[in-house]
Amino acid sequence: MSSDIITSLAPMAGYTDAAFRRICSEMGADYVVSEMISSMALTMGDRKTADLAKIHPGEAPVILQVFGHDPKVVARSVEILLTGNYPGCSYAAPPAGIDINMGCPVKKITSNGEGSALMKNIPLAREITAAAAEACAKYGVPLSVKHRLGWDSDSVIAAEFAYEMAKAGASRITLHTRTREQMYAPSASPEACRETAERLRELNVPLVGNGDIETIEDAKVYLAMGCSEVSVGRAALGNPWLFRQMKDPDSFTPPSLEEVIALVSRFVTQLVQEKGETVGIRESRGRAAYFIRGMRGSAKIRDRLNHCTGLKEFLTILESTTLEQQV
Ligand SMILES: Cc1cc2nc3c(=O)[nH]c(=O)nc-3n(C[C@H](O)[C@H](O)[C@H](O)COP(=O)(O)O)c2cc1C
């Protein structure tokens, strides 16, 4: 029996590129979110930033995530993304939505008053959301906001913050159930979603639960707390099959080793096609490692991958993983 859990791939800078989004789309993610895009850099015409917004064939609906601290600049970047009016724009399908990042804990971002720093400045966060929502409304595209529980344990404001962002125009909220202070540890607190989901229900705005979802049982805990959807980040990096399992738990069978290696090989090939051989191979080393983690001889294989520079050799090494498991 298929489940009706709505699942998405969480935005991850350096990871949720088109090649990985396509893999998760194939596995059944209902939608996928881009890496975060600097509103400032995009409006200044930075080409590398614009490349992050490319949408390739075969992707589930793609939500483009932006960050910034200036409501006008954020709104302008939303317009640029939604009109596709920038050099290098390439959309196989129009963006399905815009998400504003109000959760990034990285100092380089928060020191500019962006990402999770916006949780310390609700009036500005409200202005940014309202300006972005207005820009989105012109194109009939929904706006969402992703944030954390609060800045630190003394300022857990998720329910109020989500409510304010929804009132300002966000039609979906994603809550990463940690504070900024917690970064990515200790474990996430799904129970913290209960109050936020309840507040959002008053406005008919769905809550997406996020944080440490590694199994279908983890997803169900978020749903039990009142979330309408779940968003998976790190667990998908080596196990995109999780989306398939969440969609159809009863008929799910874990992938065989050959299937894992075939998928990684296809993924690496796409990374190389999209980023060129030098960058593609450099990035593939770490990306492939997530998939082979825990396999017999994986340290040796990782070491060989780290020293290889061409796609053909990379694929041969990956292929040898299968043999390695048979000895
Ligand atoms: C390497 C990395 C990059 C991330 N980049 C972003 C980002 O660009 N935008 C964002 O909103 N969250 C970002 N996040 C946070 C994730 O979307 C997610 O909220 C967090 O990892 C918790 O979910 P998980 O336990 O399923 O990974 C990032 C997380 C990681 C580990």
The ligand as an SDF file (V2000), in Angstrom:
LIG
                    3D

 31 33  0  0  0  0  0  0  0  0999 V2000
   25.9440   20.6090    4.2900 C   0  0  0  0  0  0  0  0  0  0  0  0
   24.6340   21.2330    4.6140 C   0  0  0  0  0  0  0  0  0  0  0  0
   24.1970   22.3240    3.8870 C   0  0  0  0  0  0  0  0  0  0  0  0
   22.9880   22.9380    4.1940 C   0  0  0  0  0  0  0  0  0  0  0  0
   22.5520   23.9870    3.4450 N   0  0  0  0  0  0  0  0  0  0  0  0
   21.3390   24.5350    3.6850 C   0  0  0  0  0  0  0  0  0  0  0  0
   20.8310   25.5510    2.8390 C   0  0  0  0  0  0  0  0  0  0  0  0
   21.4480   25.9510    1.8470 O   0  0  0  0  0  0  0  0  0  0  0  0
   19.6130   26.0760    3.1530 N   0  0  0  0  0  0  0  0  0  0  0  0
   18.8890   25.6310    4.2420 C   0  0  0  0  0  0  0  0  0  0  0  0
   17.7940   26.1380    4.4940 O   0  0  0  0  0  0  0  0  0  0  0  0
   19.3470   24.6630    5.0310 N   0  0  0  0  0  0  0  0  0  0  0  0
   20.5350   24.0900    4.7700 C   0  0  0  0  0  0  0  0  0  0  0  0
   20.9730   23.0530    5.5300 N   0  0  0  0  0  0  0  0  0  0  0  0
   20.0950   22.5190    6.5980 C   0  0  0  0  0  0  0  0  0  0  0  0
   19.2400   21.3510    6.0750 C   0  0  0  0  0  0  0  0  0  0  0  0
   18.3300   21.7870    5.1000 O   0  0  0  0  0  0  0  0  0  0  0  0
   18.4570   20.6950    7.2070 C   0  0  0  0  0  0  0  0  0  0  0  0
   17.6510   21.6660    7.7940 O   0  0  0  0  0  0  0  0  0  0  0  0
   19.3560   20.0950    8.2870 C   0  0  0  0  0  0  0  0  0  0  0  0
   20.4270   19.3630    7.7270 O   0  0  0  0  0  0  0  0  0  0  0  0
   18.5580   19.1680    9.2100 C   0  0  0  0  0  0  0  0  0  0  0  0
   17.9380   18.1470    8.4650 O   0  0  0  0  0  0  0  0  0  0  0  0
   18.5860   16.6670    8.3580 P   0  0  0  0  0  0  0  0  0  0  0  0
   18.7900   16.1870    9.7620 O   0  0  0  0  0  0  0  0  0  0  0  0
   17.5490   15.8470    7.6190 O   0  0  0  0  0  0  0  0  0  0  0  0
   19.8650   16.7950    7.6500 O   0  0  0  0  0  0  0  0  0  0  0  0
   22.1860   22.4350    5.2580 C   0  0  0  0  0  0  0  0  0  0  0  0
   22.6340   21.3290    5.9870 C   0  0  0  0  0  0  0  0  0  0  0  0
   23.8380   20.7270    5.6740 C   0  0  0  0  0  0  0  0  0  0  0  0
   24.2660   19.5260    6.4720 C   0  0  0  0  0  0  0  0  0  0  0  0
  1  2  1  0
  2  3  1  0
  2 30  2  0
  3  4  2  0
  4  5  1  0
  4 28  1  0
  5  6  2  0
  6  7  1  0
  6 13  1  0
  7  8  2  0
  7  9  1  0
  9 10  1  0
 10 11  2  0
 10 12  1  0
 12 13  2  0
 13 14  1  0
 14 15  1  0
 14 28  1  0
 15 16  1  0
 16 17  1  0
 16 18  1  0
 18 19  1  0
 18 20  1  0
 20 21  1  0
 20 22  1  0
 22 23  1  0
 23 24  1  0
 24 25  2  0
 24 26  1  0
 24 27  1  0
 28 29  2  0
 29 30  1  0
 30 31  1  0
M  END
$$$$
